Amino acid sequence: MKKYDYIIAGAGIGSLTAAAILARRGKKIVVLEKYKQLGGYATTFERKGFVFDVSLHQIGGVKHSRIKTLFQQAGIYERLPFIKHKYLTQLRISEINQIINIPNGDGDKFRDQLIELFPSEKKGILRWFRVMKSYGRQARINEFSQGKNFVVQGLFRLIAPFVCPRIVFGSLFPPPLSRYLSIRDKKLKKILLHFSLYYGTSSDKIGALFPMLANYGYYYDGGYYVGGGGHRIAEELEKVVKEHGGDVITNAEVTKILVEKNTAIGVEAKNQKEPIYGTNIITAANPFNVYKSLLSHWEGSERELSKVKKMEISMTASVLYMGLNTTLEKLNSQFKDVYEYVEDHSKLDENAFYEMFQNKRDFEGDYADWPMALSLHSNIDSSCLPEKGMACFDAFFADNFERWEMISDRTTYREQKKIEIEKMLKRIEEVFPNIREHIVVIELGTPLTMKKFTNNEKGAIYGFSQIRKQSMFKRFKQSSSLKNLDFVSAWTMPGGGYEGSIRAADFLLNPMMTKKANVFFWIVILAIAQAQDKFRYGLIPKIDLALPIGKEWGIKLSAESREIFLKGNSKVGVPFEFNYERTDVALMFERKFSVGESKGIKLDVGVGYKLRMLGEGALIHILGQQLVAGSKYEETNFSHRFLVEELIQEGKSMILRLRYRFGIATTLSKRAAESMEGIERLYFYSQCENIVAILSSVDLESRLTAGIGISFDARNKLEFGLNAYISSFIQNQNKLSLFGSLSISWSHTLPAL
């Protein structure tokens, strides 16, 4: 019985990339594919001599990005004829009486074009492109450790939040893309978001990282088409697998994943007489199908399927493929030198449009107001034509699966396709007059077509949606809870499209952090903590976590350890000393009130508990009740905090403390913040606090804190401060105690419950 190192169940572009890389690494590979052709969406079909590319428009950044590295690892980079058109896209927005030709691979030139068109929006345009470049550049830095040894990976993770904060925080706590759209002009917004047609999600909902990296790849590295179409990539990957001793079996749909002791050990496939066994299984199948069908016999399938069903699926589309007996230039001279053309006539804003098409359950109306994208393949690669003097292209329209799914019989489905083709032709005739007279081939791929040939749930073209709660590290996990089963496709991290699916193979085979690297990373962290505790060296940061509950209530959890670097008194001078003083862990329940909110005044009340662990091992239990009032004037925030605390320690009398703290935080130069990669706000903060202790004894303590704060987004900030404490004002009037400490504080707000 032949046993493979890896069974590749489904030949999508991502899983094929994984197969080729593994084959070149000496692994025994078998690829099993349902259809005769490999590639999934990366395929072509022929009608009357015209070769239509099913899905490929352009691949971003194949000359400089990680995609190049992966193609090299797979052994196909030199085999692929990459074609770069002069323009990335020709864009037409109905409200602007002008065609915009977007330069291919020159983002700064495009930026300057927009500033010339919208001079009043210069600041917002500069910010959009600056943020985009910071995402792209930091992504390149973040890729440094990928595939490296565990020591390099572990050490790099320590500095990653500081050298590529947008990538680290953008993966853990994805901000919406709209955060960087500080623009009022609706026409300009449509231009900057024209790629959103391919994401099917509004800028308020989509995580910024994925589209920003895609934009950077296209605008600054350039978009490339592959001569021969997307299927050429799949063909070359197949050749590599075979050249290195792998087996590729078509017409062999996997019907069952074999399980033994919670471990995937092999598969059963159609037209195969015996089961096929392997040490590892990589599947390109969508997780719905895997857990509903291929693993229906596994005891964990229902549990995993219930998780998958909670996730939002990405958009689907209808694509009209057309072959003509004349050139596009003859139909419209404007299209002599155009490859990709995007037109948006929609009078709705993006949120209203996406809500409309995502909820559409009927076929009323036409496509007059829908965004449309044309990929004019014969203008970039004439090999798709049966002879010269002809043309072929496709028209892409975002669509809704449910309205097609409701059609009950095949005859009605065919009739509805004819109706929709007529509607689409009416729209296309606005661009190419008299096109009907030259049609040789016309074929419509609907959402049902997408599902039929890929088996993707609801005909999804990008796997799961890229909404924030499903972006990057929050995306569907590659590794299944079933041992030795991994997913590599658009459904996993980082997402859909050619680049996303190919990078899925990258994350599996060239992980950012291996298990060894994770162990090494935590050993280093523990060593630092031990050095801090034992040798009084280093700083432990303060961590604040906030969990909003609805609009009014919230919970705050904080942990803080204090290191004293300066300690002395007014009589003997102030010697330097570095000592661990204490660790506080606190839990506070808060409620917000809307008193004076219209004037910028905020009011919070809270009750909580704090456990204080002193250096000598003693414990103090602290109960607290607080009132916090805050206000804002221009770029400066003011706060007043009134706190009553009861300190309880074994063997000692209870101490009652009354605390008042005044705080101020003001934005530093906006230009300075904007020039720093990954930073949304840079601010100075200062706090002055007086504490009165009563009951068993009476004393007064004063504290002063000052520092610099960095806000990465609305949920995450870092503060670096210097603290000074003067105590024993009353008890030891002639020998005041002076303390000094440094603080590093990270604050994060979790999504609201």
C-alpha positions, 0 to 999 in steps of 0.5 A: 500500500502506497502512503503519501506524505501529503494528500492534496484534496482539491486543486485550488490555486492555493493548495496547488501552490502548497503541493508544488512547494512540498514536492520540491522539498522532497515530499511524496505528494498526491493531488486529487481533483473533482474535475478534469481541469485544475485550478478552481477559479484559476481556470479557463474555458473555450467556446468557438475558439475563444478562450475565456479566463474565468476569474483572473484580472490582475495579480498585484506585486509579482515583481517585488512582493511575497508572491514572487518568493512563493512562485520561486519556492514553487519553481514556476516564477521563470515559467510564467509570462507576466504582462504589465499594462500601461494602466492599472485601471481606467475608471469612470465615475458618473458624477465626474465628467472625466475618465481617470487612467490609474498608472500601473505601479506608480501610486505617487503619480496617481496620488498627484492626479487626485490632488489636482482633481480635488485640491480641497481634499489634499490633506485626506488624499495624502493621508490615504496614500501615506497610510497605504504605503506604511501598511505595505512597507511594514508588511515587507518588514513583517515578512522578514522572519517568515520561514526563518529559524525559531531563534530569529522568529522568536526574537523578531516577535519581541520587536515586531510591535515597534517596527511594524505596528500597523501589521501587528495591531491591524491583525489583532485588532483590525480597524475599519478601512473607513478610519483612513478616509478623512475625506468629504467628497463622495466622488473622491471616496468612490475613486479611492474605494473602486476596488471595493467592488471586488470585496463586496463589503463597505469600508465601515465593515471591512478590516483595513489590513487586507484591502490596504495591502492589496491596494499597495500591491497594485498601486506601487508594485503594479498589477500583472496579467499572466499570458494564457490566463489564470489556468497557466499558473495551475498548469505550471504548478501541476508540471512541477508536482509531476516533475518531482515525483508527485501524482495528480489524479483528476476526475477523483472527487474526495468523498470522505476523509478517513479518521482514526483516533482523532487523526486524519489518515487518508481519503476515499475518492470517486473512481479510486478502487482503494482508499488513499493514505497519507500522513497529512491532508491539505484540503482546498474544499470549503469548510462547510462541505468538509464538516457536513460531508467529508467528515460527517462521520467524525464526532467533532464535525457538528461542533466545528460546523456550528462554528463555521455557520456563525461566520459571514460568507463573502460576496458572489457575482455574475460574470458575462463572457463575450466573444466578438467578431470585431475589435473593441477599438472599432466599437469605441476608440477610447478602448484602444489601450485599455485593459481593465475598466471600472464604471460606477453609476450608482447614486447610492452611497456605499453602505446603501448599495451593499445593503441593497444588493446583499438583501436583494431577493428578486430580479426587478430592475436592471443594472443601470445603477450597479458598478460594473467592471470590464476585463478586456482580455484581448487587449492584453493577451491576443492568444485568447482569440481564434483569429486577429481582428476579434475581441473577448472580454468579461463584465463583472457584476456583484450579485446575490446568491439567494435570489438565484437559489429561489429558482426552482427548475432548470427551464425557469433558470435558463429563461432568467439567465436570458433576461439578465443577459439582456439587462447587462447588454443594455448597460454594456451598450452604453460603453460599446454601441452596436455590440449586439451586431458583433456577438459570436459567443455570449455566456453568463456565469451566475452565482449558481455557476460559481457554486457548481464548479467550485462547490463554494457555499453560496457561490462565494468568490472570496471565501469568508467575508473580510469584515473586521471580526473575520479579518487576519488572525480572526479568520477561519483557522488553517489547522483543524481540531482534527489532527493532520488536517489543514485548510489552504484556500480563500476561506483561510487567512489571509483571504480571497483572490489569487494573492490571498489564496496563494499566501494561504499556502505561505502561512501554512508552509512558511509560518511566521511563528513555528511551535519552537519559536513560540516556546523560545519567545515565551522562554525569553519573556519569562527570562526577562520577568525573572531578571526583573524580579530577581535582579531588579532589572527591567520594567513590567508594563501596565496593561489595561483591558476595557470591555464595554457592555452595551452603551452604558456599562463596562468592565475594566481589568488592569495589571501593573507592576511598579519598579522604583528607580529612585528612593530617598528623603530630604535629609540624606539626599536622593541615591539611585536605586532600582527596586521592585515595589509591587504588583496590582491587579484590579477589576472595576465595574463602571457605568457611563452617564450622558450628563452634559454629553452634548457639551463634551462632558462625560461622567462615569461611576464605578466600584471595584476590587484591587489585589496588591502584592508587595515585594515581601509577599504581603497582600493588601485587599483594596475596595474602591468607589470612584467618580470620573468626570471628563471634558474636552476642549479642541485637542485637549482632554481634561479629567477629574477622578474622585476615589474612595479606597478601603485598604485591608491587610492581615494583622493591620488596621483598615486604612481609608484613603480619599484620592483626587486626581486631575489629568490633562492630555493634549495632542502634540503636532498633528504633522509629527503624528502623521509622519510616524508610521502606524500612529494615529495620535501622538499626545502629551499627558500629565496627572497630579494626584493628592491622597489623604489617608485617615482612620488609623492615622492621617497622612498626605501623599502627592503624585505627579506623572508626565509622559508621551502617549501613542494612539494607534487607533480608537482601541489601542494606545501606549503610554511612556511616563515618568512618575514622582511620589512624595509621601509622609507630609504629615507623619514625617514632616522633616523627613519627606520620602521621595520615590521615582519610577518609569511606567509603560502602559498599554490600553486596549478596548475589547469589542462591546458585548 
